[in-house]
């Protein structure tokens, strides 16, 4: 599904949710890191954890590479 629907105009983002609390916090960080808003606090890191939040095309590449390895 991601292969056909993940486009530059409408990209998919995958949030790994083994730990629900970390998944929710990183989902919020991902959204806030892409939205402009007045007076952001530079002391707060808004970058999501790349092990939890991934673009769909990157996740697909990793899954394909993992299944191709003997």
Backbone as ProteinMPNN parsed JSONL, in Angstrom:
{"seq_chain_A": "XXXXXXXXXXXXXXXXXXXXXXXXXXXXXXXXXXXXXXXXXXXXXXXXXXXXXXXXXXXXXXXXXXXXXX", "coords_chain_A": {"N_chain_A": [[0.821, -1.19, 0.0], [1.884, 1.307, 0.836], [3.844, 1.686, -1.09], [2.485, 2.446, -3.41], [1.008, 4.678, -2.642], [2.531, 6.532, -1.23], [3.672, 9.567, -1.822], [5.426, 12.489, -3.098], [3.809, 14.696, -2.766], [1.996, 13.848, -0.862], [3.225, 12.485, 1.585], [3.722, 9.471, 3.508], [4.103, 8.815, 6.983], [5.636, 6.709, 9.259], [4.994, 5.564, 12.47], [6.478, 3.853, 14.91], [5.107, 1.82, 17.346], [5.701, 0.31, 19.711], [6.174, 1.098, 22.292], [3.811, 2.859, 23.696], [3.63, 5.427, 24.946], [6.081, 6.718, 24.257], [5.756, 6.651, 21.515], [3.513, 8.316, 21.083], [4.503, 10.783, 22.068], [6.6, 11.214, 20.259], [5.178, 11.357, 17.882], [3.81, 13.76, 18.263], [6.039, 15.46, 18.41], [7.004, 15.171, 15.804], [4.931, 16.358, 14.282], [4.928, 18.985, 15.353], [7.501, 19.776, 14.639], [7.249, 20.281, 11.976], [5.483, 22.348, 11.669], [5.089, 25.839, 11.434], [5.237, 28.197, 14.059], [4.654, 30.959, 16.312], [7.272, 32.307, 18.339], [8.967, 29.935, 19.157], [10.438, 27.753, 21.586], [13.824, 27.569, 21.906], [15.219, 25.854, 23.562], [13.905, 23.479, 23.758], [13.885, 20.367, 22.323], [12.601, 19.434, 19.263], [12.931, 17.459, 17.491], [12.005, 14.332, 16.307], [12.538, 10.939, 17.453], [14.511, 9.028, 15.362], [14.38, 6.271, 15.271], [11.839, 5.663, 15.952], [10.083, 7.31, 14.488], [9.625, 7.328, 11.089], [10.005, 7.971, 7.593], [7.835, 6.575, 5.142], [8.986, 5.488, 2.804], [11.62, 4.992, 3.57], [11.304, 3.102, 5.598], [10.19, 1.021, 4.087], [12.373, 0.403, 2.423], [14.18, -0.585, 4.319], [12.781, -2.831, 5.244], [12.643, -4.34, 2.899], [15.354, -4.809, 2.4], [15.963, -6.333, 4.635], [14.453, -8.641, 4.224], [15.597, -9.672, 1.952], [18.109, -10.544, 2.633], [20.03, -13.474, 3.213]], "CA_chain_A": [[0.0, 0.0, 0.0], [2.732, 2.492, 0.906], [4.582, 1.832, -2.346], [1.649, 3.109, -4.401], [0.358, 5.891, -2.15], [3.502, 7.453, -0.627], [4.141, 10.463, -2.878], [6.047, 13.731, -2.614], [2.732, 15.606, -2.366], [1.304, 13.294, 0.304], [4.083, 11.418, 2.123], [3.33, 8.733, 4.696], [5.076, 8.732, 8.067], [5.369, 5.534, 10.087], [5.333, 5.721, 13.885], [6.549, 2.536, 15.547], [4.389, 2.037, 18.613], [5.9, -0.723, 20.72], [6.013, 1.83, 23.552], [2.761, 3.818, 23.326], [3.925, 6.774, 25.429], [7.132, 7.283, 23.407], [5.192, 6.815, 20.174], [2.665, 9.515, 21.092], [5.363, 11.964, 22.207], [7.339, 11.41, 19.016], [4.208, 11.8, 16.872], [3.626, 15.194, 18.499], [7.284, 16.13, 18.015], [7.06, 15.182, 14.343], [3.984, 17.368, 13.8], [5.397, 20.315, 15.75], [8.731, 20.132, 13.92], [6.898, 20.651, 10.603], [4.566, 23.48, 11.667], [5.627, 27.109, 11.942], [4.431, 28.862, 15.073], [5.415, 32.086, 16.874], [8.069, 32.191, 19.56], [9.318, 28.586, 19.619], [11.453, 27.695, 22.626], [14.987, 26.874, 21.341], [15.753, 24.888, 24.516], [13.148, 22.236, 23.638], [14.179, 19.636, 21.095], [11.393, 18.936, 18.618], [13.265, 16.405, 16.529], [11.563, 13.021, 16.766], [13.504, 9.842, 17.464], [14.461, 8.379, 14.045], [14.066, 4.846, 15.411], [10.396, 5.555, 16.155], [9.398, 8.012, 13.405], [10.328, 7.153, 9.825], [9.259, 8.122, 6.351], [7.415, 5.254, 4.659], [9.923, 4.935, 1.821], [12.797, 4.49, 4.291], [10.889, 1.873, 6.261], [10.051, -0.001, 3.047], [13.718, 0.009, 2.01], [14.746, -1.408, 5.384], [12.081, -4.119, 5.252], [13.052, -5.069, 1.705], [16.736, -5.249, 2.607], [15.961, -7.378, 5.669], [13.881, -9.878, 3.673], [16.467, -10.172, 0.886], [19.316, -11.122, 3.203], [19.839, -14.907, 3.506]], "C_chain_A": [[0.869, 1.26, 0.0], [3.443, 2.751, -0.42], [3.783, 2.641, -3.36], [1.094, 4.456, -3.926], [1.305, 6.897, -1.5], [4.103, 8.303, -1.736], [4.768, 11.696, -2.259], [4.979, 14.72, -2.135], [2.016, 15.153, -1.097], [2.123, 12.145, 0.894], [3.479, 10.76, 3.368], [4.468, 8.809, 5.713], [4.677, 7.553, 8.946], [5.863, 5.805, 11.5], [5.322, 4.324, 14.503], [6.012, 2.682, 16.973], [4.503, 0.872, 19.585], [5.738, -0.138, 22.127], [5.061, 2.987, 23.251], [3.085, 5.251, 23.762], [4.989, 7.444, 24.551], [6.614, 7.524, 21.993], [4.355, 8.085, 20.1], [3.504, 10.784, 21.192], [6.122, 12.25, 20.915], [6.422, 11.802, 17.867], [3.959, 13.305, 17.02], [4.867, 15.982, 18.098], [7.384, 16.247, 16.5], [6.149, 16.277, 13.779], [4.49, 18.77, 14.123], [6.662, 20.732, 15.006], [8.45, 20.562, 12.479], [5.971, 21.866, 10.52], [5.259, 24.75, 12.159], [4.675, 27.691, 13.0], [5.285, 29.934, 15.738], [6.129, 31.713, 18.167], [8.351, 30.753, 20.005], [10.444, 28.649, 20.65], [12.656, 26.916, 22.082], [15.585, 25.822, 22.277], [15.061, 23.529, 24.425], [13.452, 21.6, 22.291], [12.883, 19.075, 20.515], [11.683, 17.836, 17.606], [12.814, 15.055, 17.075], [12.682, 11.986, 16.695], [13.416, 9.101, 16.129], [14.224, 6.873, 14.115], [12.567, 4.619, 15.578], [9.629, 6.162, 14.982], [10.231, 7.893, 12.136], [9.408, 7.479, 8.66], [8.961, 6.731, 5.809], [8.423, 4.656, 3.687], [11.196, 4.391, 2.485], [12.46, 3.165, 4.982], [10.735, 0.733, 5.258], [11.413, -0.499, 2.573], [14.351, -0.912, 3.05], [14.092, -2.78, 5.425], [12.489, -4.97, 4.057], [14.461, -5.613, 1.856], [16.796, -6.392, 3.619], [15.424, -8.701, 5.115], [14.761, -10.475, 2.587], [17.727, -10.837, 1.413], [19.066, -12.589, 3.546], [19.926, -15.222, 4.974]], "O_chain_A": [[0.607, 2.186, -0.767], [3.622, 3.901, -0.821], [4.357, 3.443, -4.095], [0.743, 5.294, -4.757], [0.895, 8.029, -1.242], [4.942, 7.829, -2.502], [4.661, 11.926, -1.055], [5.218, 15.492, -1.207], [1.492, 15.975, -0.345], [1.77, 10.976, 0.731], [2.815, 11.414, 4.172], [5.642, 8.861, 5.347], [3.514, 7.42, 9.329], [7.003, 6.221, 11.704], [4.269, 3.694, 14.605], [6.429, 3.575, 17.71], [3.517, 0.486, 20.213], [5.23, -0.8, 23.032], [5.451, 3.974, 22.629], [2.834, 6.192, 23.008], [4.827, 8.595, 24.145], [6.998, 8.5, 21.349], [4.481, 8.851, 19.145], [3.245, 11.755, 20.481], [6.267, 13.408, 20.523], [6.852, 12.514, 16.96], [3.903, 14.033, 16.028], [4.756, 17.056, 17.508], [7.793, 17.281, 15.972], [6.558, 17.034, 12.899], [4.482, 19.647, 13.26], [6.872, 21.921, 14.768], [9.318, 21.145, 11.829], [5.7, 22.362, 9.426], [5.939, 24.732, 13.185], [3.455, 27.667, 12.831], [6.512, 29.834, 15.731], [5.642, 30.914, 18.967], [8.004, 30.386, 21.128], [11.309, 29.522, 20.573], [12.534, 25.72, 21.817], [16.375, 24.986, 21.837], [15.566, 22.538, 24.953], [13.291, 22.229, 21.246], [12.159, 18.336, 21.183], [10.772, 17.342, 16.941], [13.196, 14.673, 18.182], [13.653, 12.155, 15.957], [12.348, 8.592, 15.788], [13.896, 6.26, 13.098], [12.079, 3.509, 15.369], [8.636, 5.592, 14.531], [11.393, 8.3, 12.102], [8.194, 7.288, 8.732], [9.754, 5.808, 5.998], [8.692, 3.455, 3.731], [11.779, 3.423, 1.997], [13.251, 2.223, 4.947], [11.111, -0.402, 5.55], [11.588, -1.696, 2.346], [14.986, -1.906, 2.698], [14.774, -3.786, 5.621], [12.662, -6.183, 4.184], [14.733, -6.754, 1.48], [17.597, -7.315, 3.467], [15.898, -9.768, 5.503], [14.679, -11.675, 2.325], [18.351, -11.621, 0.698], [18.021, -12.926, 4.103], [19.786, -16.38, 5.366]]}, "name": "protein", "num_of_chains": 1, "seq": "XXXXXXXXXXXXXXXXXXXXXXXXXXXXXXXXXXXXXXXXXXXXXXXXXXXXXXXXXXXXXXXXXXXXXX"}
